[in-house]
Amino acid sequence: MTHRSPLHALHEQAEALVAAYGPPVHEGEEPVGVVQTFGELEVEYAAIRKSCIILDTPHRATLEVRGSERLAFLNRMLTQELKDLGSWHARPSFWLNRKGRIDADLRVLALPDRILLDLDVHAADRTRAGLDAFIIADDVSVADLTDATARFALHGPTARTLLAEAADPASGSADVANLEPWRLTTLRLADAEIVVLRDDTAGEIGLELFVPAHAAVAAYRRLVEVGSDPGLTIDGSRPTTGHRVRLRPAGWLAYNIARIEAGTPLYNIDFGPESLPAESGILEQRVSFTKGCYLGQEIVARMHSRGKPKQKLVALLAELPPAPAARDRETGLPLQPVGGSPVFKKPADVPLDAWVPAESDRVGALTSATLAPMRGSAPICFAQVRTDHTEPGTQLVIAAEGYPLNVSVQPTLTFFSRATNA
């Protein structure tokens, strides 16, 4: 078994920079390769905000749940209320283990004849096996469709229009053009039926595509072909010469900037299999406190009644540093913090430039960090921080390439969003 993208050969031809996404999924395999950039990071990011990108996502897995009792079964297993989830709707949820830890962060997609579960590829095996173990007399089956399903996404304000234009005539293109958040549709693209979910994880319209693997190359090429428009530039103006691509292939690095700006934490990056739901920063979006029992509920309810976990994910906004030493010599941009760096609480009576942090001052660690173009290139971060230091407005300190930066805890995870997941 391998998890190489069906688009791998196209990426090689384009000389894309590809990096491993975590360890191998199975022993003896190569790690999943994810495109980082096609060589123009700034232009790829601009396309997310100005037009549209196409992003290959082979690090996502797809499970399929069938049977007449599929919805009732999943409602007993997952943290989200699902009993009223109608066809063509989707919801996010957690799959927990008996200790209340997050085994998977899921999108639950309800189609008329089946349910699809979208999750991180490293969580697929344990999720399928874990669900299987609870099927006793239920009319339910769970299958792993990861190898049979190519995954890529469109992010940007023109995503719906572009996909509607690329779809085969009379195949659901009108539904795509008006698709609302957490709604699904199907259409035909390159002579294959694909499932489309809207989830605005980059702060713009986001469309997640589930494509039969055998049709992935043709579907990808069709989207790029339709996205080529010689009449427009990246900012929407009409030049007298030149060629503009209103759909640009992009990589993880551009998307990562946009998803941090949009307040979208990711499983296995910002929280993971050792995290409790209350530590994830997205408890309210994933957990129902009014539904019946589910696996791990006692731990979740106990933590909720206590009012706070030991730590939780927060967003940090750094002050723009005035000192030249805190900026890149060539670009003039602020130095960028990196994930894994410590977060400190500085004594109030000690000036920042005279303070030497001690281990006792450490209150957390960064999980994701970037410079935010939509916030004047200020450093922004997600961090797991001890709960006593997570009130909005709390002043903390991080380091960017050794230079200390004052940061403040934000009221929400979101720094910027033109779209909505409401």
PAROKE-219856 format. One record per residue: x, y, z of N, C-alpha, C in turn. Coordinates in steps of 0.2 Angstrom, whole numbers, plus 2048, in hexadecimal, padded with zeros to 3 digits. Layout:
# residues N
XYZXYZXYZ/...
***
This chain:
# residues 422
8047FA800800800800804806800/80380B7FC8068117FC8018177FC/80481D7FE7FF8237FE8028287FA/8058277F480882C7EF80282F7EC/8028357EB7FD8397E77FD8377E0/7F78367DD7F68347D67F983A7D2/7FA8407D57FD8457D18048467D2/8078417D580E8427D68138437D0/8118407CA8158417C48148487C1/80E84B7C280D8517C08118567C4/8128557CB8158597CF81D8597CD/81F8537CC8268527CA8288567C3/8238567BE8248597B88248617BA/8208637BE82086A7C082686C7C5/82A8687C68308697CB82E86C7D2/8288697D482686B7DB82A8697E0/82B86D7E682E86B7EC82A8667F0/82C8607F182785B7F582B85A7FB/82785980182A85780782685280A/82984E80F82584981282084C817/81A84981781584B81C815845822/81984782781A84282D81E83C82B/81D83782F82083082E81C82C829/81F82782681B822822815820826/80F81F82280981D824809816827/80D81282380E80B824815809824/81880482881F802828821800821/82680281E829800818827805812/82280A81482080E80F82581580F/82481880982781F80982282480D/82482981081F82E81381B83180D/81583380F81183780A81483D808/81583F8028188457FF81384A7FE/81485080180F85680081385B7FC/81185E7F78148647F481486A7F9/81A86D7F981B8727FD81A8797F9/81D8797F381C87F7EF81E87D7E8/81B8817E381D8807DC8228857DA/8258887DF82B88D7DE8298947DF/8228967E082189D7E081C89E7E6/81E89D7EC81A89D7F28168A37F3/8198A97F28158B07F280F8B07ED/8108AD7E780B8AD7E28068A87E4/8088A37E780389D7E97FF8A07EE/8028A37F37FD8A67F87F98AB7F6/7FB8B07F17F78B57EF7F18B27EB/7F28AC7E87EC8A97E47E78A77E9/7E98A57EF7E38A37F47DF8A97F5/7E28AF7F67DE8B57F87DB8B87F2/7DE8B77EC7DB8BB7E67D78B77E1/7D98B17E17D58AD7DC7D48A67DE/7D98A17DD7D889A7DF7DE8967DE/7DF8917E37E488C7E27E18857E2/7E58817DF7E487A7DF7E98767E4/7E78737E97EC8707EE7EB8697EE/7F18657EC7F085E7ED7F185C7F4/7ED8577F77ED8567FE7ED84E7FF/7F284B7FD7F38447FE7F3841805/7F484680A7F58458117EE844814/7E98448107E28438137DF83C811/7DC8398157D98328147D2833814/7CF82E8117C882D8107C5827812/7C18268177BD8208197B6821816/7B381B8157AC81B8137A8816818/7A281981A79E81581F79781481B/79580E81B78F80C81778B80881C/78580781A78080381E77A807821/77480482276E80882476F80B82B/77480982F77480C83677B810836/77D81283178481683178481C835/77E82083477E82783777D82683F/77982184177882084877E81D84B/78181984878881684A78D81B84B/78E81F84679382584779182A84C/78A82B84D78882F85378A82D859/78A82685A78C823861794823861/79782485C79F82385D7A282A85D/7A082F8597A38358597A183B85D/7A584085E7A384586379E84A861/79D84B85A79884F85779184C857/78C85185878584F85778484D84F/78284784E78184584777A843845/77684284A76F83F84876B843844/76C84984376884E83F76C850839/77284C83877684E83277384B82B/77085082776D84D82177284C81B/76F84981677384881077584F80D/77B84F80B77E85580878185A80D/78185881378485C81878A85981B/78E85D81E79485A82279585E828/79985A82D79B85D8337A285B835/7A585F8397AC85D83C7AA859843/7AF8548447AE85184B7B584E84D/7B584B8537BB8488557B9840856/7BE83C8557BD8358577C283485C/7C08328627C48328687C582A86A/7CA82986E7CB8238717C8822878/7C981D87B7C681C8827C9821887/7CF8238867D282888A7D082F889/7CB8308847C98378827CE83B87E/7D383787B7D883B8777D683A870/7D883F86C7D68408657D983B860/7D683685E7D98318597D8834852/7D38388517D383B84A7CE84184A/7D08468467CC84C8457C984B83E/7C284B83E7BE8488387BA84E835/7B984D82F7B385082B7AE84A82A/7A884B82C7A384682A79F848825/79F84581F79B847819795842818/78F845818789840817787841810/78783B80D78483A80677E836807/77A83680277483280277582B804/77A82880177B82080278181E806/78582380978B82280C78D828810/79282781579582C81879D82C817/7A08318157A78328147AA83581A/7B083281D7B38358227BA83881F/7BB83E8207C284181E7C6842824/7CC8408247D18408297D8840827/7DD84182C7E484182B7E683A829/7EA8398247EC8328227EF82E827/7F283182C7F582D8317F082B836/7EA82D8367E582B83B7E0826838/7E18258317DC82182E7DB819830/7E18168317E180F8337DE80E83A/7E081283F7DD8118467D6813846/7D48188427CD81A8427C881483F/7CB8128397C780C8367C680683B/7CC80483E7CC7FF8427C8800849/7C980684B7C58088517BE807850/7BB80A84B7B480A8497B2803848/7B67FF8447B47F88437B37F4849/7B77F584E7B77F28557B07F3858/7AD7F88577A67F985A7A07F7856/7A17F585079C7F284C79A7EB84E/7957EA8517937E385378D7E084F/7877E38517817E184D77F7E6848/7837EC8487807F18447817F083C/77C7F383877D7F38317817F882F/7887F783078D7FC82F7937F982C/7967FC82779D7FA8257A1800824/7A87FF8257AD8058247B2802820/7B480681B7B98048167BD80A815/7C48098147C980E8127C980F80B/7C78158097C78178017CD81B800/7D281C8047D88218037DB81F7FD/7DD8197FB7E18187F57DD8197EF/7D68187EF7D28197EA7CF8207E9/7D18247ED7CE82B7ED7D48307ED/7D58347E87D983A7E87D68407EB/7DA8447EF7D88497F27DC8507F0/7D88557EE7DB85B7ED7D68607EF/7D88677F07D386C7F27D48727EE/7CF8767ED7CF87D7EA7CE8827F0/7D28877F07D188C7F57D28937F2/7CD8977F37CD89E7F07C78A07EF/7C68A77EE7BF8AA7EC7BC8A87E6/7C08A57E17BD8A37DB7BC89B7DA/7BD8987E07BD8907E07B688E7DD/7B18907E07AA88D7DE7A988E7D6/7AA8947D47A98967CD7AD8927C9/7B38917CA7B888D7C67B68867C6/7B48837CB7B287C7CB7AC87B7C7/7A78807C87A187F7C47A28807BD/7A78847BB7A98847B47AC87E7B1/7B087B7B57B48757B37B086F7B3/7AA86E7B77A68687B77A38677B1/7A28607B079E85E7AA7978627AA/7958647A478E8677A47898637A7/7848677AA77E8647AD78085E7B2/78585F7B678785A7BB78885D7C2/7848627C47858657CA78886B7CB/78A86E7C578E8747C678B87A7C9/78487A7C87808807CB78187F7D3/7808797D67818777DD78887A7DF/78D8787DC79487A7DE7948827DE/7918857D979288D7D978F8907DF/78A88D7E27878907E878888C7EE/78D8887EF78E8837F47908877FA/78C88580078D88980679288580B/79588881079988481479687E817/79A87981879887281B79286F817/79287181078D86D80C791869807/78E8648047918607FF78D8607F9/79185E7F378D85D7ED7928587E9/78F8557E47938517DF7928547D8/7978527D47978557CD79C8507C9/79B8517C37A084D7BE7A58527BC/7AB84F7BD7B18537BB7B684E7B7/7B88507B17BC84B7AD7B98447AD/7B28447AC7AF83E7AB7AF8397B1/7B083C7B77B08397BD7AB83C7C2/7A88397C67A483C7CC7A883D7D2/7A88447D47AC8467DA7A78497DF/7A98487E57A684B7EB7A98527ED/7A58577EE7A885D7F07A58607F6/7A98617FB7A88648017AA86B802/7A68708047A98778067AB87780D/7B187980E7B487A8157B987F814/7B88858177BC88B8157C288C81A/7C788781A7CC88681E7D288B81D/7D288F8187D78948167D589B817/7CE89C8197CC8A281A7C98A5813/7C88A180E7C58A28087C189C806/7BD89D8017B98977FF7BD8917FE/7BC88B8017C08858017BB87F7FF/7BE87C7FA7BA8767F77BF8707F7/7BD86B7FB7C08657FC7BD8607F7/7C285D7F27C08597ED7C28517EE/7BD84D7EE7BE8467EE7BD8437E7/7C38417E47C383F7DD7C58387DD/7C28347D97C582D7D77CC82D7D5/7D08297D87D78297D77D98297CF/7D58257CC7D68237C57D582A7C0/7D182E7C37CF8347BF7D383B7C2/7D883A7C77DB83F7CA7DE8447C5/7E38417C17E78457BC7E28497B7/7DD8457B57D98497B07D584E7B3/7D384D7B97CF8527BD7D38587BE/7D98577C17DE85C7C27E08607BC/7E185D7B77E38617B07DD8657AE/7D78627AF7D18667AD7D086C7B1/7D186C7B77D18727BB7D68777B9/7DC8757B87E18797B67E087C7B0/7DD8787AB7DC87B7A47D68807A5/7D187F7A97CC8847A97CE88A7AD/7D38897B27D588F7B67DA8937B2/7DC8917AC7E18967A87DC89B7A4/7DE8A17A67DA8A77A37DF8AC7A1/7E08AD79A7E58B17987E38B9798/7DC8BA79B7DA8C179B7DB8C47A1/7DD8C17A77DD8C47AD7E48C37B1/7E58C87B57EB8C77B97E98C57C0/7EE8C47C47ED8C17CB7E98C67CF/7E98CC7CE7E58D17D27DE8D27CF/7DD8CF7C97D68D07C67D68D57C1/7DB8D87BF7DB8DD7BA7DC8DA7B3/7DB8DE7AE7DC8DB7A77E18DE7A4/7E78DA7A37ED8DD7A07EC8DD798/7F08E17957F08E178E7F48DB78B/7F98D978F7FD8D378D7FE8CE794/8018C97928028C47987FD8BF799/7FE8BA79D7F98B579E7F98B47A6/7F38B37A87F18B27AF7EE8AB7B0/7F08A87B67ED8A27B87E88A37BE/7E28A37BD7DD8A47C27DC89E7C7/7DF8987C57E08937C97E78917C9/7EB8917CF7F28907CF7F388A7D3/7F78857D17F987F7D57FD8827DB/7FC8807E18008837E780187D7EB/80687F7F080887A7F580687B7FC/80887780080787780780987E80B/80F88180981188780C80D88C80B/80A88D8058058938047FF892808/7FC88B8087F688A80B7F788A813/7FD8898157FE88981C7FE89081F/80089581B80089C81D7F889E81E/7F589C8197ED89E8197E989A81E/7EB89481F7E78908247E889382B/7EE89582D7F08988337EC89F834/7ED8A382F7E98A982F7E28A8830/7DF8A382D7D88A182E7D689E834/7DB89C8397D989983F7D789283E/7DB88E83A7D98878397DF88383C/7DE8808427E387B8447E3875841/7E88718417E886A83D7EB865842/7E785F8417E98598457F0857843/7F48558487FB852847800858846/7FD85E84780186484780086984D/7FA86B84E7F886F8537F586B859/7F38668587F086185D7F185A85A/7F085585E7F184E85B7EE849860/7F184385F7EE83D8627EF83D86A/7F384186C7F48418747EF847877/7EC84B8727E88518747E184F876/7DF85287B7D785287D7D4857879/7CD8568787C985B8747CA862876/7CA86387D7CA8698807D186D87F/7D686987C7DC86C87B7DD86E874/7D886D8707D986D8687D8874866/7D487986A7D387F8677CC87F863/7CA8798617C487985D7BE874860/7BE8748677BA87086B7B2871869/7B08788687A98798677A7877860/7AC87785B7AA8758547AA86D853/7AD86A8587AD8628577A985E85C/7A78618627A485D86779D860869/79885B86A79285D86C79185B873/78F86087878E85E87F78785D880/78385C87B77B85A87C77985487A/77E85087677C84A87377D844878/77B83E87677C83887B78483687B/78483087D78B82D87F78F82C878/79682D87979A82B8737A1829876/7A58268737AC8248757B0829878/7B282987E7B682E8817B2834884/7AB8338847A78398877A883B88E/7A98368927AA8378997B083B89B/7B583A8977BB83F8987BA846896/7B68468907B584D88D7B0851892/7AB84D8947A68508997AA8538A0/7AE84E8A27B28508A87B68568A7/7B98568A27BE85C8A07B98628A0/7B486289C7AF86889B7AD86A8A2/7AB8668A67A88688AD7AE86B8B1/7B48698B07B986D8B47BB8748B1/7B98758AB7B987C8A87C087D8A4/7C58798A57CB87A8A17D08758A2/7D387389C7D886E89C7DF87189E/7E486D89E7EB86F8A07EE87489B/7EC8738957EE87888F7E987888A/7EA87D8857E587D8807E988187A/7E68808747E988486E7E688B86E/7EB88F86D7E989686C7ED899866/7EA89F8647EE8A385F7F18A9862/7F78AA8607FC8AF8627FE8B485D/7FD8BA85E7FF8C08598058C385C/80A8C48588108C785A8108CF858/8138D385D8148DA85B8198DA855/8188DE85081D8DF84B8238E284E/8298DF84D82F8E18508328E784D/8338EC8508378F284D83E8F184C/8418ED8508488EC85084B8E9849/8508EC8468528E88408558E1841/8578E084785A8D98498548D4849/84E8D68498488D18498458D1842/8498D383D8468D383684B8D0832/8498CD82D84D8CA8288518CF824/8578CE82385B8D382085A8D5819/8588CF8158568D080E84F8D280D/84A8D08108438D180F8418D7813/8448D88198418DD81E83B8DA822/8398D48208338D18248358CF82B/8318CE8308328CC8368358C5836/8398C383A83C8BC83B8368B883D/8368B283A8308AD83B8318A8841/82D8A884682D8A284B82C89C847/82E89684B82D89084882988B84D/82588684A82288284F82687E853/82487D85982887985E82C87E863/82C88486183088986582C88A86C/83088C87182C88D878828893878/82389387C82089987E82189B885/8228A18878248A388D81F8A8890/81F8A989781C8AE89A8218B289E/8228B889C8278BD89F8258C08A5/8298C18AA8278C58B08268CC8AE/8218CF8B081E8D58AE8248DB8B0/8288DA8B582C8DF8B78338DF8B3/8348DA8AF83A8D98AB83A8DC8A4/83E8E18A283D8E389B83F8DD896/83C8DD89083D8D788B8448D788A/8488DC88884F8DC8868548DA88C/8518DA8928568D88978548D189A/84F8CE89784C8C889A84F8C1897/8518BD89B8548B689984F8B189B/84C8AE8978468A98998498A389D/8468A18A284789B8A58428958A4/84488F8A583F88A8A383988B8A7/83988E8AD83388F8B182E8948AE/8318988A982D89D8A682989A8A0/82B89489E82889189882188E89A/81C89189581588F89681288B890/81688A88B813886885818886880/81588487A81988387481588586E/81988886981588986281488385F/80E88285B80D87D85780D87F84F/80B88584E80B88784780D88F847/81189184281389884281489A83B/8128A18398138A38338148AB833/8158AE82E8148B682D80E8B6829/8098BB82C8038BB8298028C1825/8028C081E8018C68197FB8CA81B/7F68C781D7EF8CB81E7F08CE825/7F58CE8297F68D182F7FD8D582F/7FE8D88298048DC82880B8D8829/80B8D28278108CD8288138CC82F/80E8CE8348108CC83B8108C583C/8158C38418158BB84380E8B9846/80B8B48448068B18478078AA849/8048A784E8068A08507FF89D853/7FF8968537FB89285780088F85D/7FE88F86380288C8687FE88886D/8008838707FD87F87580088387C/7FC8868807FE88A8857FA88888C/7FE8888917FA8868987F488B899/7EF88889B7E988B89B7E989189F/7EC8928A47ED8988A87EF89E8A4/7F289D89E7F58A289B7F18A3894/7EB8A18937E88A188D7E28A688C/7E18AA8917DC8B08917DE8B588B/7D98B78877DB8BB8827DE8C2885/7E38C48817E78CA8837ED8C8888/7EE8C288A7F38C088E7FA8C188A/7FF8C488D8058C688A80A8C088B/80D8BD8868128B88868188BA882/81D8B68828238B787E8258B187A/8268B28748298AC8708308AF86C/8338AA8698398AC8668398AB85E/83C8AF85A83C8AE8538448AF851/8468A985084E8A884E8528AB854/8508AA85A8538AC8608518B3862/84D8B785E84B8BE8608458BD864/8448C086A83E8C086E8398C486B/8328C286B82D8C68688278C586D/8248CB86F81E8CB8738188C986F/8148C587180E8C286E8088C3873/8028C38707FC8C48747F78BE872/7F48BB8777EF8B68767E98B9872/7E78B686D7E18B98697DA8B686C/7D58BA86A7CE8B786D7CC8B1869/7CE8B08637CC8AA85F7D38A885C/7D28A28587D88A08547D88A384E/7D38A784C7D38AA8457D68B1845/7DB8B28407DE8B883F7DB8BC839/7D88B88347D68BB82E7D18B682B/7CB8B88287C78B38247C28B8820/7C28B681A7BC8B98167B78B5815/7B88AE8167B38A98157B08A781C/7AC8A281D7A98A08237A8899823/7A98968297A788F82A7A188E82E/79D89482F79889483479288F831/
***
